[in-house]
Amino acid sequence: MFDTYTQTLQDQIGQLGKLLGAQPSPLPETAPANPYDCVDGIEGAREFLQKKMLSGSKHIVWDNQKDVFYVLRKDANGNPERIRICPFTVELEPTMEEKYVTRDDFNALVSKLDQLINKGVTDNG
């Protein structure tokens, strides 16, 4: 999606440049194009911060090795700020086997209840 938008914007800039008699210049390639960038560990996050981010920007990158993401920032002068490391857990939706009781399990439970009820009736009766 971002690439299509970028290409459309570059085409429009090129057309405007032709009308004004100027040569079009490409958009900078240093801006992160994907909000879900992945890195390899904290070193990968540092490298991403130094090489791929623009001044005055903030970006989140995901770690390929651990369940953490990093919040990266550069101030207006292009100086990197402290990297925030944020751990997260993945909660998967339960499977059908975890959500529901099988017919065999249900029948076994009914049988045990019947046994307990019958035992209680004979003990009290």
C-alpha positions as CSV (number, residue, x, y, z in Angstrom):
1,M,0.0,0.0,0.0
2,F,2.7,2.5,0.9
3,D,4.7,1.7,-2.3
4,T,1.6,2.5,-4.4
5,Y,1.1,5.7,-2.6
6,T,4.8,6.6,-2.9
7,Q,4.8,5.8,-6.7
8,T,1.7,7.9,-7.2
9,L,3.2,10.8,-5.3
10,Q,6.4,10.6,-7.3
11,D,4.4,10.5,-10.6
12,Q,2.5,13.6,-9.6
13,I,5.7,15.4,-8.5
14,G,7.2,14.5,-11.9
15,Q,4.3,15.8,-13.8
16,L,4.3,19.1,-11.8
17,G,8.1,19.3,-12.4
18,K,7.6,19.0,-16.2
19,L,5.0,21.8,-16.1
20,L,7.4,24.0,-14.3
21,G,10.4,23.0,-16.3
22,A,12.2,21.4,-13.4
23,Q,13.9,17.9,-13.1
24,P,12.0,15.7,-10.7
25,S,14.0,14.4,-7.7
26,P,13.1,11.1,-6.1
27,L,11.7,10.9,-2.6
28,P,14.1,10.0,0.2
29,E,14.6,6.3,0.8
30,T,15.5,6.6,4.5
31,A,11.9,6.8,5.8
32,P,10.7,3.4,7.1
33,A,8.1,2.1,4.7
34,N,6.7,-0.7,6.8
35,P,5.2,-0.1,10.3
36,Y,6.1,-3.8,11.1
37,D,9.8,-3.8,10.6
38,C,11.7,-6.6,12.3
39,V,15.3,-6.6,13.6
40,D,17.6,-9.2,15.1
41,G,18.1,-8.2,18.8
42,I,19.0,-5.0,20.3
43,E,22.0,-4.6,18.0
44,G,19.6,-4.7,15.0
45,A,17.4,-2.1,16.7
46,R,20.4,0.2,17.2
47,E,21.4,-0.2,13.5
48,F,17.9,0.5,12.4
49,L,17.8,3.6,14.5
50,Q,21.1,4.9,13.2
51,K,20.7,4.1,9.5
52,K,17.1,4.1,8.6
53,M,15.3,6.7,10.7
54,L,14.8,10.3,10.0
55,S,15.5,13.1,12.5
56,G,12.5,13.9,14.7
57,S,10.9,10.5,14.2
58,K,9.6,7.6,16.3
59,H,9.3,4.0,15.2
60,I,8.6,0.6,16.6
61,V,10.5,-2.5,15.5
62,W,9.9,-6.1,16.4
63,D,12.6,-8.5,17.5
64,N,12.9,-11.7,15.5
65,Q,14.7,-13.5,18.4
66,K,12.6,-12.6,21.5
67,D,9.1,-11.6,22.4
68,V,9.9,-7.9,22.6
69,F,9.6,-4.8,20.6
70,Y,11.7,-1.7,20.6
71,V,10.5,1.9,20.6
72,L,13.1,4.0,18.7
73,R,13.3,7.8,18.6
74,K,15.6,10.4,17.1
75,D,15.4,14.0,18.2
76,A,15.1,16.9,15.8
77,N,18.9,17.1,15.5
78,G,19.2,13.4,14.4
79,N,20.6,12.2,17.7
80,P,19.3,8.8,18.8
81,E,17.4,8.7,22.1
82,R,17.4,5.8,24.6
83,I,15.8,2.7,23.2
84,R,12.7,1.4,25.1
85,I,12.5,-2.4,25.3
86,C,8.9,-3.6,25.7
87,P,8.3,-7.3,26.4
88,F,5.0,-8.8,25.3
89,T,3.1,-12.1,25.5
90,V,1.2,-13.8,22.8
91,E,-2.2,-15.1,23.8
92,L,-3.6,-17.6,21.3
93,E,-7.3,-18.2,21.0
94,P,-8.3,-21.6,22.4
95,T,-8.6,-24.5,20.0
96,M,-11.9,-26.4,19.6
97,E,-10.5,-29.1,21.8
98,E,-9.8,-26.6,24.6
99,K,-13.2,-24.8,24.2
100,Y,-15.5,-27.8,24.2
101,V,-15.9,-31.1,26.0
102,T,-15.9,-34.2,23.9
103,R,-18.9,-36.5,24.0
104,D,-16.8,-39.2,25.7
105,D,-15.6,-36.8,28.4
106,F,-19.2,-35.7,28.9
107,N,-20.5,-39.2,29.2
108,A,-17.7,-40.1,31.7
109,L,-18.7,-37.1,33.8
110,V,-22.4,-38.0,33.7
111,S,-21.5,-41.6,34.8
112,K,-19.4,-40.3,37.7
113,L,-22.3,-38.0,38.8
114,D,-24.7,-40.8,38.6
115,Q,-22.4,-42.9,40.8
116,L,-22.1,-40.1,43.4
117,I,-25.8,-39.5,43.4
118,N,-26.6,-43.2,43.8
119,K,-24.0,-43.6,46.5
120,G,-25.5,-40.6,48.4
121,V,-29.0,-42.0,48.1
122,T,-28.0,-45.4,49.4
123,D,-25.9,-43.9,52.2
124,N,-28.7,-41.5,53.4
125,G,-31.6,-43.8,52.6
